[in-house]
Amino acid sequence: MAAPAPKALFSEYRDKINETGLALSMAIDPLKVNLASPSGWLALPLQKNPLYTHQQWRSPSKRTGVGVTYVHMPLPLSTKTLVWLR
C-alpha cells in the first residue's frame, strides 16, 4: 500500500474541480462516503452482501455509469488477492 497523500494536495485539487452538473453532496452511510452524483442520473438499488456494499448511478442515455463499493474485509488481503477472489 502507498502512503496517504498529504491534505494540501487534496485541497489544491479540490479548488480546481468544476462542480457544474453535479447534484448536492450527500452522505451515504452504508457506503461510508460523501458524494455528489451527476444531476439527472438514476441511482440504482443498493446491493449488500457479507463481503461488500455497492451502489451504481446510471446516466440518462444508459451508456455511462459510475459506482461506489465499500469492501468489508474480515482479514487483511492485498488488492491482487481480492481481485483474484472476485
DSSP file (Angstrom, degrees, kcal/mol; ACC not computed):
  #  RESIDUE AA STRUCTURE BP1 BP2  ACC     N-H-->O    O-->H-N    N-H-->O    O-->H-N    TCO  KAPPA ALPHA  PHI   PSI    X-CA   Y-CA   Z-CA
    1    1 A M              0   0    0      0, 0.0     2,-0.1     0, 0.0    77,-0.0   0.000 360.0 360.0 360.0 141.5    0.0    0.0    0.0
    2    2 A A        -     0   0    0      1,-0.1     3,-0.1     3,-0.0     0, 0.0  -0.476 360.0 -97.0 -81.5 155.6    1.2    3.5   -0.8
    3    3 A A        -     0   0    0     -2,-0.1    -1,-0.1     1,-0.1     0, 0.0  -0.430  50.5 -94.5 -68.6 146.8    1.4    6.2    1.8
    4    4 A P        -     0   0    0      0, 0.0    -1,-0.1     0, 0.0     3,-0.1  -0.311  42.6-108.1 -63.1 147.3   -1.6    8.5    2.0
    5    5 A A        -     0   0    0      1,-0.1     5,-0.0    -3,-0.1     2,-0.0  -0.440  41.2 -96.9 -72.6 149.0   -1.3   11.8    0.0
    6    6 A P    >>  -     0   0    0      0, 0.0     4,-1.2     0, 0.0     3,-0.9  -0.333  26.5-120.5 -67.3 149.9   -0.9   15.0    2.0
    7    7 A K  H 3> S+     0   0    0      1,-0.3     4,-2.5     2,-0.2     5,-0.2   0.835 110.8  64.1 -59.0 -34.3   -4.0   17.0    2.8
    8    8 A A  H 3> S+     0   0    0      1,-0.2     4,-2.3     2,-0.2    -1,-0.3   0.869  99.1  53.9 -59.6 -36.5   -2.5   20.0    1.0
    9    9 A L  H <> S+     0   0    0     -3,-0.9     4,-2.1     2,-0.2    -1,-0.2   0.906 109.7  46.9 -64.6 -41.9   -2.6   18.0   -2.3
   10   10 A F  H  X S+     0   0    0     -4,-1.2     4,-2.7     2,-0.2    -2,-0.2   0.897 111.3  51.3 -66.7 -40.5   -6.3   17.3   -1.9
   11   11 A S  H  X S+     0   0    0     -4,-2.5     4,-1.6     2,-0.2    -2,-0.2   0.910 110.8  48.4 -62.9 -42.1   -7.1   20.9   -1.0
   12   12 A E  H  X S+     0   0    0     -4,-2.3     4,-0.6    -5,-0.2    -1,-0.2   0.906 113.9  46.6 -63.6 -42.6   -5.2   22.1   -4.2
   13   13 A Y  H >< S+     0   0    0     -4,-2.1     3,-1.1     1,-0.2     4,-0.5   0.904 108.5  55.1 -66.0 -42.6   -7.0   19.6   -6.3
   14   14 A R  H >< S+     0   0    0     -4,-2.7     3,-1.0     1,-0.3    -1,-0.2   0.844 100.8  59.0 -62.8 -34.1  -10.5   20.4   -4.9
   15   15 A D  H 3< S+     0   0    0     -4,-1.6    -1,-0.3     1,-0.2    -2,-0.2   0.757 105.6  50.5 -65.4 -23.4  -10.0   24.1   -5.7
   16   16 A K  T << S+     0   0    0     -3,-1.1    -1,-0.2    -4,-0.6    -2,-0.2   0.505  83.9 114.1 -92.6  -6.4   -9.7   23.1   -9.4
   17   17 A I    <   -     0   0    0     -3,-1.0     2,-0.8    -4,-0.5    -3,-0.0  -0.464  59.9-142.7 -73.3 134.1  -12.8   20.9   -9.6
   18   18 A N        -     0   0    0     -2,-0.2    -1,-0.1     1,-0.1    -2,-0.1  -0.873  16.0-173.9 -94.3 110.8  -15.6   22.1  -11.9
   19   19 A E    >   +     0   0    0     -2,-0.8     3,-1.7     2,-0.1     2,-0.2   0.275  36.3 131.5 -92.9  11.5  -18.8   21.2  -10.0
   20   20 A T  T 3  S+     0   0    0      1,-0.3     3,-0.1    18,-0.0    -2,-0.1  -0.443  73.4  22.1 -63.5 131.6  -21.2   22.2  -12.8
   21   21 A G  T 3  S+     0   0    0      1,-0.3    18,-3.0    -2,-0.2     2,-0.4   0.507  96.5 118.9  90.0   4.5  -23.7   19.4  -13.4
   22   22 A L  B <   -A   38   0A   0     -3,-1.7    -1,-0.3    16,-0.3    15,-0.1  -0.827  60.5-127.3-104.6 143.8  -23.3   17.7  -10.0
   23   23 A A        -     0   0    0     14,-3.3     3,-0.1    -2,-0.4    16,-0.1  -0.256  50.1 -70.8 -72.0 171.1  -26.1   17.3   -7.5
   24   24 A L        -     0   0    0      1,-0.1    13,-0.4    12,-0.1    -1,-0.2  -0.364  59.9 -98.7 -63.8 145.0  -25.6   18.5   -4.0
   25   25 A S        -     0   0    0     11,-0.2     2,-0.3    -3,-0.1    11,-0.3  -0.400  48.5-179.0 -65.6 139.0  -23.2   16.4   -2.0
   26   26 A M  E     -B   35   0B   0      9,-2.7     9,-2.6    -2,-0.1     2,-0.4  -0.983  27.2-117.2-141.3 152.3  -24.8   13.9    0.3
   27   27 A A  E     -B   34   0B   0     -2,-0.3     2,-0.6     7,-0.2     7,-0.2  -0.737  18.1-165.6 -89.2 134.4  -23.6   11.3    2.8
   28   28 A I  E >>> -B   33   0B   0      5,-3.0     5,-1.4    -2,-0.4     3,-0.9  -0.901   5.3-166.7-119.8  99.1  -24.4    7.6    2.1
   29   29 A D  G >45S+     0   0    0     -2,-0.6     3,-1.0     1,-0.2    -1,-0.1   0.858  81.3  55.7 -60.0 -43.5  -23.8    5.8    5.4
   30   30 A P  G 345S+     0   0    0      0, 0.0    -1,-0.2     0, 0.0    23,-0.1   0.819 115.5  40.8 -61.4 -26.5  -23.8    2.2    4.2
   31   31 A L  G <45S-     0   0    0     -3,-0.9    -2,-0.2     2,-0.2     3,-0.1   0.515 104.1-131.7 -95.7  -6.5  -21.1    3.1    1.7
   32   32 A K  T <<5 +     0   0    0     -3,-1.0     2,-0.3    -4,-0.8    -3,-0.2   0.928  66.4 118.2  55.9  48.6  -19.2    5.3    4.1
   33   33 A V  E   < -B   28   0B   0     -5,-1.4    -5,-3.0    35,-0.0     2,-0.5  -0.987  59.2-146.5-145.2 149.9  -18.9    8.0    1.5
   34   34 A N  E     +B   27   0B   0     -2,-0.3     2,-0.3    -7,-0.2    -7,-0.2  -0.982  38.7 167.1-109.2 128.9  -19.9   11.6    0.8
   35   35 A L  E     -B   26   0B   0     -9,-2.6    -9,-2.7    -2,-0.5     2,-0.5  -0.978  39.8-146.5-145.7 157.6  -20.6   12.2   -2.9
   36   36 A A        -     0   0    0     -2,-0.3   -11,-0.2   -11,-0.3   -12,-0.1  -0.925  29.5-158.2-120.4 100.8  -22.1   14.5   -5.4
   37   37 A S        -     0   0    0     -2,-0.5   -14,-3.3   -13,-0.4     3,-0.1  -0.379  33.3 -84.5 -77.0 157.7  -23.6   12.4   -8.2
   38   38 A P  B >   -A   22   0A   0      0, 0.0     3,-1.7     0, 0.0   -16,-0.3  -0.372  54.1-101.1 -60.8 137.8  -24.2   13.8  -11.7
   39   39 A S  T 3  S+     0   0    0    -18,-3.0     3,-0.1     1,-0.2    -3,-0.0  -0.343 104.6  17.6 -61.5 137.4  -27.5   15.6  -11.9
   40   40 A G  T 3  S+     0   0    0      1,-0.3    -1,-0.2    -3,-0.1     2,-0.2   0.400  90.8 132.5  83.6  -2.6  -30.3   13.6  -13.6
   41   41 A W    <   -     0   0    0     -3,-1.7     2,-0.5    18,-0.1    -1,-0.3  -0.600  58.1-119.6 -83.9 145.8  -28.5   10.3  -13.2
   42   42 A L  E     -C   58   0C   0     16,-2.5    16,-2.7    -2,-0.2     2,-0.6  -0.718  16.5-138.2 -87.9 125.3  -30.6    7.4  -11.8
   43   43 A A  E     -C   57   0C   0     -2,-0.5    14,-0.2    14,-0.2     3,-0.1  -0.745  20.5-146.0 -81.8 119.4  -29.4    5.8   -8.5
   44   44 A L        -     0   0    0     12,-2.8    12,-0.1    -2,-0.6     3,-0.1  -0.412  37.1 -73.7 -79.5 162.3  -29.7    2.0   -8.8
   45   45 A P        -     0   0    0      0, 0.0    11,-0.3     0, 0.0     2,-0.2  -0.206  51.8-104.2 -60.1 146.4  -30.7    0.0   -5.7
   46   46 A L        -     0   0    0      9,-0.1     2,-0.5    -3,-0.1     9,-0.2  -0.519  34.0-150.4 -68.2 132.5  -28.0   -0.6   -3.0
   47   47 A Q  E     -D   54   0C   0      7,-3.4     7,-3.0    -2,-0.2     2,-0.4  -0.932  16.9-177.9-110.5 128.7  -26.6   -4.1   -3.2
   48   48 A K  E     +D   53   0C   0     -2,-0.5     5,-0.2     5,-0.2    -2,-0.0  -0.973  12.7 151.6-128.3 140.8  -25.3   -5.7    0.1
   49   49 A N        -     0   0    0      3,-2.1     3,-0.1    -2,-0.4    -2,-0.0  -0.909  60.4 -86.6-149.3 177.0  -23.6   -9.0    0.8
   50   50 A P  S    S+     0   0    0      0, 0.0     3,-0.1     0, 0.0    22,-0.0   0.758 124.6  43.2 -62.2 -23.3  -21.2  -10.2    3.5
   51   51 A L  S    S-     0   0    0      1,-0.2    21,-3.0    20,-0.1     2,-0.3   0.823 122.6  -3.4 -92.7 -33.7  -18.1   -9.1    1.5
   52   52 A Y  E     - E   0  71C   0     19,-0.3    -3,-2.1    -3,-0.1     2,-0.4  -0.980  48.0-136.0-154.9 163.8  -19.2   -5.7    0.1
   53   53 A T  E     -DE  48  70C   0     17,-2.3    17,-3.0    -2,-0.3     2,-0.3  -0.991  34.3-179.5-121.8 134.9  -21.8   -3.0   -0.2
   54   54 A H  E     +DE  47  69C   0     -7,-3.0    -7,-3.4    -2,-0.4     2,-0.3  -0.987  15.3 177.7-142.6 142.3  -22.2   -1.5   -3.7
   55   55 A Q  E     - E   0  68C   0     13,-2.1    13,-2.6    -2,-0.3     2,-0.3  -0.995   9.4-162.0-144.1 146.0  -24.3    1.2   -5.5
   56   56 A Q  E     - E   0  67C   0     -2,-0.3   -12,-2.8   -11,-0.3     2,-0.4  -0.894   8.8-149.9-124.3 154.7  -24.3    2.5   -9.1
   57   57 A W  E     -CE  43  66C   0      9,-3.2     9,-2.1    -2,-0.3     2,-0.4  -0.989  16.4-153.8-121.5 134.4  -25.6    5.6  -10.8
   58   58 A R  E     -CE  42  65C   0    -16,-2.7   -16,-2.5    -2,-0.4     7,-0.2  -0.893  14.6-122.1-115.1 138.5  -26.7    5.3  -14.5
   59   59 A S    >   -     0   0    0      5,-2.8     3,-1.5    -2,-0.4   -18,-0.1  -0.280  30.1-108.4 -70.3 159.2  -26.7    8.2  -17.0
   60   60 A P  T 3  S+     0   0    0      0, 0.0    -1,-0.1     0, 0.0   -19,-0.0   0.817 122.4  53.8 -58.1 -30.4  -30.0    9.1  -18.8
   61   61 A S  T 3  S-     0   0    0      1,-0.0    -2,-0.0     3,-0.0    -3,-0.0   0.633 103.5-135.3 -78.2 -12.4  -28.6    7.6  -22.0
   62   62 A K  S <  S+     0   0    0     -3,-1.5     3,-0.1     2,-0.2    -1,-0.0   0.680  82.2 100.8  63.7  20.6  -27.9    4.3  -20.1
   63   63 A R  S    S+     0   0    0      1,-0.1     2,-0.4     0, 0.0    -1,-0.1   0.556  77.1  45.9-105.0 -13.1  -24.4    4.2  -21.8
   64   64 A T        +     0   0    0     -5,-0.0    -5,-2.8     2,-0.0     2,-0.3  -0.960  61.7 168.9-132.7 147.4  -22.4    5.5  -18.9
   65   65 A G  E     -E   58   0C   0     -2,-0.4     2,-0.3    -7,-0.2    -7,-0.2  -0.974  16.3-158.1-150.8 164.5  -22.4    4.7  -15.2
   66   66 A V  E     -E   57   0C   0     -9,-2.1    -9,-3.2    -2,-0.3     2,-0.3  -0.985  16.3-174.6-142.9 148.8  -20.4    5.2  -12.0
   67   67 A G  E     -E   56   0C   0     -2,-0.3     2,-0.4   -11,-0.3   -11,-0.2  -0.953  17.9-145.5-145.4 163.1  -20.3    3.2   -8.8
   68   68 A V  E     -E   55   0C   0    -13,-2.6   -13,-2.1    -2,-0.3     2,-0.4  -0.996  13.6-167.9-129.9 134.8  -19.0    3.0   -5.3
   69   69 A T  E     -E   54   0C   0     -2,-0.4     2,-0.6   -15,-0.2   -15,-0.2  -0.991   8.0-163.2-125.2 130.8  -18.0   -0.1   -3.4
   70   70 A Y  E     -E   53   0C   0    -17,-3.0   -17,-2.3    -2,-0.4     2,-0.5  -0.963  18.7-151.8-110.1 115.5  -17.3   -0.4    0.3
   71   71 A V  E     -E   52   0C   0     -2,-0.6     2,-0.7   -19,-0.2   -19,-0.3  -0.757   4.7-148.9 -95.3 129.3  -15.5   -3.6    0.9
   72   72 A H        -     0   0    0    -21,-3.0    -2,-0.0    -2,-0.5    -1,-0.0  -0.864  17.3-165.1 -94.9 111.9  -15.8   -5.4    4.3
   73   73 A M        -     0   0    0     -2,-0.7   -22,-0.1     1,-0.2   -21,-0.0  -0.860  19.4-179.7-106.4 107.8  -12.5   -7.2    5.0
   74   74 A P  S    S+     0   0    0      0, 0.0    -1,-0.2     0, 0.0   -23,-0.0   0.805  81.9  27.3 -71.8 -27.6  -12.6   -9.8    7.8
   75   75 A L  S    S-     0   0    0      2,-0.0     2,-0.6     0, 0.0     0, 0.0  -0.971  97.0-101.0-130.6 146.6   -8.9  -10.4    7.1
   76   76 A P        +     0   0    0      0, 0.0     2,-0.3     0, 0.0    -3,-0.0  -0.569  51.0 172.5 -70.7 117.1   -6.2   -8.1    5.7
   77   77 A L        -     0   0    0     -2,-0.6     2,-0.1     2,-0.0    -4,-0.0  -0.926  31.2-114.3-124.3 149.2   -5.8   -9.1    2.0
   78   78 A S     >  -     0   0    0     -2,-0.3     4,-2.1     1,-0.1     5,-0.1  -0.327  31.4-109.8 -74.5 164.1   -3.8   -7.4   -0.8
   79   79 A T  H  > S+     0   0    0      1,-0.2     4,-2.5     2,-0.2     5,-0.2   0.891 118.9  54.7 -61.2 -41.0   -5.6   -5.9   -3.8
   80   80 A K  H  > S+     0   0    0      1,-0.2     4,-2.1     2,-0.2    -1,-0.2   0.902 108.8  47.6 -61.9 -41.1   -4.2   -8.6   -6.0
   81   81 A T  H  > S+     0   0    0      2,-0.2     4,-2.1     1,-0.2    -1,-0.2   0.911 110.9  51.5 -64.9 -42.4   -5.7  -11.3   -3.8
   82   82 A L  H  X S+     0   0    0     -4,-2.1     4,-1.2     1,-0.2    -2,-0.2   0.912 110.6  47.9 -62.3 -43.6   -9.1   -9.5   -3.6
   83   83 A V  H  < S+     0   0    0     -4,-2.5     3,-0.3     1,-0.2    -1,-0.2   0.892 110.1  53.3 -64.0 -40.1   -9.2   -9.3   -7.5
   84   84 A W  H  < S+     0   0    0     -4,-2.1    -1,-0.2     1,-0.2    -2,-0.2   0.887 107.3  51.6 -62.7 -38.6   -8.3  -13.0   -7.7
   85   85 A L  H  <        0   0    0     -4,-2.1    -1,-0.2     1,-0.3    -2,-0.2   0.772 360.0 360.0 -69.2 -25.6  -11.2  -13.9   -5.4
   86   86 A R     <        0   0    0     -4,-1.2    -1,-0.3    -3,-0.3    -2,-0.2   0.516 360.0 360.0 -61.8 360.0  -13.7  -11.9   -7.4
